Amino acid sequence: MKDLPRRAQCYIVAVLGAALLVIAIGLIVAPPRLERLPVALVLLAGALVAQQFKVKSPKHQSYFTTTVFFFAAALLLRPAFLVAIIVLAHAGELARVRYRWYITAFNVANFLLSAMTAWAVFTQTHLASAQDAGPLVLSAVLAGFAFVALNHVLTAVVVSWARKVPLAQTGTLDWENVGTDVALVSIGAIGSLLWLSDPWLVPLTLGPLFLIYRSLLVPTLQQEARTDPKTELANMKHWGEVAQTEIDRARRFHRPLAVVLADLDLLRDINNRHGHLVGDQMIRRVADEIRSAVRQYDLAARFGGDEFVILMPETTLPEAVAVAERIRQGVSSIELGTEPRSRASLSIGVALFPAHGRSSADLLAAADRAVYQAKAAGRNRVCAFSEMGNPLQQLRVLAMTDARSGN
């Protein structure tokens, strides 16, 4: 935990302490009832299975359908069984995937505090309602609101302080994230109320639960369809769709737009000298360098085997050349393979809308010509396409550096 900011460390310790205190109070106020053990075992089995099916969104957020079983336990069970289900479910996951101890500890404490709060709200609000459906539903709704709100607020704060970003940028409070847990809590509430009326009706909730799980996979599947598997940059199909949209916008509002095309120099020599595995590693390292250099609203894609293309909206030619030069310099520091190690270099071409082309195909063609000019001039340099007022569409070298030895 030493790698976290001091404020985040103190917050995690405080949440762990609060969870222990709440558990102690709950165990004293409401000792366990053994007649509820069969219900606890059913919910534990469901939680153990659900915890093994993590869905990771394109925004690097993780979702579990375990929330259904945790919330159902909060409505149907007393604190002792509730604590056991949450702890054992996370222990089962920890046996399969090793996380840093404080991450698992915080997640457990977070769910314990949220579930215990939901239990207290449900218990206190439905006491006078007997088995009437209306008050029971209202109590479950209030408990669900308390569960989701506390869970997301606790998570948002730790992410904000650990990553040093504003709460709004954590993503935890986004409706997409909150809405998912609202749906999961709703399934847990429906299952709990069905159990209280007729346990044989509970399996009917498995269908909606499966649909929610499948819906969580959709954004990931969409992201995979738009992504090059080797570099995790965009693929050209997605790049082409976005490029057309951005070019239409640039044309409509008379805004600048640039396209950068980069070609990894002499990849064949690297493959012949060190093998294709090193060549693939070189491609991934170059992709990482490009990803770290572009802005959030730029779109980098893998154009071909060893070529990369970047769409840069709201970017003038000098600005695009400056970014390209920064990428070139970063890539030139990459060394891979055994001695003698191979150093990477890029030949980069830059084209500007609308001066060098009015469509994505025209801009790519202009940037490609600039790449060939960079290679002809010695590789490891940035060139920009320039018409220079003649039909031969000459190329002007904007930034040149000495080529690395062997390139």
N, C-alpha and C positions, 0 to 999 in steps of 0.2 A: 504493500500500500504506500510505500515511500515514494513511488513515482507519481502520486497524485498531489495536487496542491493542498496546502495545509487546511484550507477551509473545507475542501471535500473530505479530507480525512476525518476532521472533527464531526462533520455531518453524518458520515457513515457510522461512526462510533455512537453518535446520539440516537440514530435510528435503531441500531442494534440494542442499545440500552432501553429505549422506549418499548421495543417489541418484547423484551424479557419482562419488563414491568407489567405490561398489559396481559401477557400470558399468565403471570403469577396471580394477578387480580382475578382473571377469568377462571382459573382453576379453583380458587378459593370460593368465589361467588357461585359457580355452577360446576360441581364435581361431575365426573362422567357417569353415564348410565349404561350399564352393560347390555340392556335390551336394545340399544342403538348400535351395537357392534356389527350386526349383519349389514346395516345401511353403510356404516363406516367402511367395511371391507369392500363393498360394491363400489363406492366412490373412490377408494384408494386404488382399486384395480383400474378403474377408468382413468384416474390421474396418472398412474404409472405408464399406461399405454400412450396417453395423449402427450406426455412430456417428451416422448421419444420422437415426436413428429414436429420438428421445428420448421417454421417457414420464415425465410429471410427475405425481406423486401429489397427492392433496388436501392432504397435509401439506407440500407444496412441496419434496419430495425428488425427485431425478431418477434415472431408471434407464436403463441402456443394456445391450443384449444383447452389446455388444462384449467383455464379460468372458469370454464363451465362447472367443473367438479369442485373447485375450491369454493365457488360461490354457493353451489348446492349444499356443500358441507356446512357453510356458515348458516344456512337456513334450517338445516335438518338436525345438526349435531351440536353437542356441547364442546367447549374449548379444547379439552384433552384430545378428542378424536380429530378435531379440526387441525390442531397443531401437528399431530402425527401424520396426517395426510399430506400437508404442505411440506413438511421436512422430508418424509420418505420419498415423495415424488421428485424433489430436487436431488436427493441422494442417489436415486436411480439414474438420473441424467448425469450426475457427476461421475458415476462409475463408468460411463461411456465416453464422456467428453470432459477433459480436464480444463477447468477455468481457474483464474486466480481466485484465491479463497475469499477475498473480500467481495468479489462480484456475486458469487453464489450466496454468501452470507447476507449481503444487502437485499438480494432478490427474495430470499426466504423471509427476512425481517419485513420487507415491504408487503409481501402477500399476507403475512401474519397480522400486521397492523390493519391492513385493508379488510381482511376477512373477519377479524375480531370486531372491528368497527361495524361491519355489516351485521354480524351476529347480534351485537348490542342493540342496534337500531331495530332490527326485525323483532327481537325478543321483547323490547320495551313497547313497541308500537302495536303489536298484535295481541297483547295479553287480554285486552278487554273485548276483543273481537270474536272470541271463540273460534268456530270453524266457518264463519260467514265468508263467502268467496270475495266479496268486495273489499272489506278491510284487510284480508290476507294479501290480496293483490297489491293494495296500496302500500302495505308494510314491505312487501318484496321490492316494490319499485323504489321506495325510500332507501332500503338497504342496498339495492343495486347502485343507486346514485352515489351513496357514500363510498361503496367499494371502488367504483371506477374513478371517482374524483380523487380520493386519497391516493390510490395506486399511481395515477398519472402525475399528480403533483409531486409526490415523493421522488418519482423517477426523473421528472423534468429538472428538479433542483440539483440532483446529484450529477446528471449529465451536464447541466449548465456550469456547475462549479468545477467538475473534473476536466471539461474541455475548454473552459473559459469562453463560453459563448452565451449570448442572451437566451432567456427562456424560450422566446418565440422561435429561435433557430434550432432548438433541440429536436423538434419534430414530434416529441411525445405528446404535446397538447394539440396537435393538428387533428381536425375532425376525422380524417382518414384513420388515424390511430385510435382516437377515442371511440369512434363509431364502431370499430371492430370489436372492442371490448364491451360496448353496450350490447351488441348483438350476442356475444358469448354469454354475458350475464343474463340476458333475456332467456336464452335456452336453459341456463342453469335454474332460473326462477320457475320456468314452465315445468321442467322436470321435477323440481321440488314440490310444487303444488299438485302435480299429478300423483306423486308418491303419497302425499297426504290424503288424497281422495281414493286412488286406486293404483297401486304399484304396477299392475299389469299394463297400464297405459304409458309408462315411462319410456319403453323402447321406441315409441313414436317420435321422440326427440332426436333419435340418432340420425334420421334423414336430414333434418335442418342442420345438425352439427356437421355432417359430412359435406353438405353444400357450402357451409361457411368455410370449412377447411379448403375445399376446392377453390373457392373464390379468393382465398388468400394467396393461392399459387398463381393466379392469373397475372398480376403485375410482374412476378418473377419470370414467368414464361414469356410475357411480352418483351421484357428486357433481354432475355436470352435470344429472342428472335431478332433483336436489333443489334446484337453484340457479336463481335469477332471472338471466338472462343480462345484463341491463343493469346491475344493482347488485351482483351476486355475493353478495347475501343469499339466505337460503332462500326457496323459493317457498311458496305457501300450502298446497299438497298435503303437503309435508314438514312444514311448521309444524303443520298440523292433526294429523298422526300423532304428532308429538312431544308436542304439547299434551295430547292425550288420555292418553298414557302418564304424563305428569307430573301431570295432574289426578287420575288414578287413584291415583298414589303419594301425593299430598298428602292425598287423602281417606282412604286407608288408614292413614297415619301421623299424621294431624291436623297437617299442616304448612302454613304459609302459601304462597301463590302469587299473583303479580300478573300482569296483562296490561296492557300499555301500547300505546295506539293513537295514532299521530301523523299529522297531515295537513299537507302543505306548503301554506301560505297563498298564494292568488292565483297559482297556477302559470299559469293562462290569461293573466293580464296579462303575465307574463314571456315567454310564448311569443309573444304579440301584439307586444310591444315589441322583443324581441331575436331572435325566431325559435325554432323547436322544438329546434335543436341546443343552444342555450344552456339551454333548459328541460331537456333530457336531461342536460346537464352538471350542472345544479343538482340534479337527482334523484340523480345519482351522488355528488355532494359531500355531500348530506344523508345518504346511505347510509354513506359513509365516516365521517361524524361519529358516527352511531349505532353503527357497528361498533367504533369506538375507545372508546366510552363504556360499553358493556355488558361484563359479566363473561364469562369463558370458558364457563360453563355456562348462560348466558342464550342464547336463540335469537331473533335478529332476522330478519324476513322482509319482503318487499315485499307489502303487502296488496292494493294496486291501483295505478292509474297514478301517483298522488302520495301514497299512504298507506303507512304502515309500521306493523308490529305487532311487539311484543317480548314473549316469554314469559319470565317471571322466577321460576323456582322458588326456594323458601326465602327469599321476600321479603315483608316486611310493607308495608302501605300507605304509611307515611311513607318507608320506604327506596325504594320504587318511585317515589314523587313526587320524591325527591331526585335519583334518576338521570334521571328525565324532565326535571327542571329543568336539570340539567347538559347534557343533550342540547340543550334549547331554547336555552340560552345559547351553546353552541358553534355551532349552526346560525345563530343571529342574526348571527354575525360573517362569514358567507359573502357575498361580493359578486361578481357576475358581469355580463358584458355590457359594452357600450360606454357612454360617458357619455350620459345619467345612468345609472349602474349600478344594478342591482336587488339588493336585500338579501333574503336568505331569512329566513323565520320559520315556526315550527311551532305549530299548535294541538294540544295533547296531552291525551288522556284516560286515566285510570288506573282499573282495576277490580280488586277483590280477591276471591280464592276463600277460603271459600265465601260470604262475605257478600253479594257482588253477582252471584253466578251459580255454578252447580254443574257447568256444562259449558263447553267452549270457545266454543260459539255464544252462550251466555248472557253469558259474560264479554266477548266481542267486542261484543255488543249494548250492554252497560253502558258499556264504554269508548267506544263510538261516540257514545252520548248525551252523555258527558262532553266529547267533542271538539266537538259542536255547541254545548254550553254555552260552551266556551272561545271559539268563533268568535262567538257572540252577545255575549259580553262584550268583544269587541274584538280577538280573535286574538292570536297570539304569547304564549300563556300555558298553564299546566298546570292542569287541573281533575281532580278525582277524583269518581267516582260515589258518591253517598251516599243511602241510602233515607230517612234522617231520620225514620223511624217513621211515614210516611204512604203511602197507596197510589199517590200521584202520583210517587213515587220522585224527589224533588227532587235537584238537583245542587248540590254545595257546591264553591266555588272555593277551592282550597288555596293556590295560588301564582299571583299575577297581577303582570304588569308592563305598563307602557305599551306599546301597540302601536306598531310602527315606522311612520313617516310613509309613506303610500301603501298600507299593509296594512289 
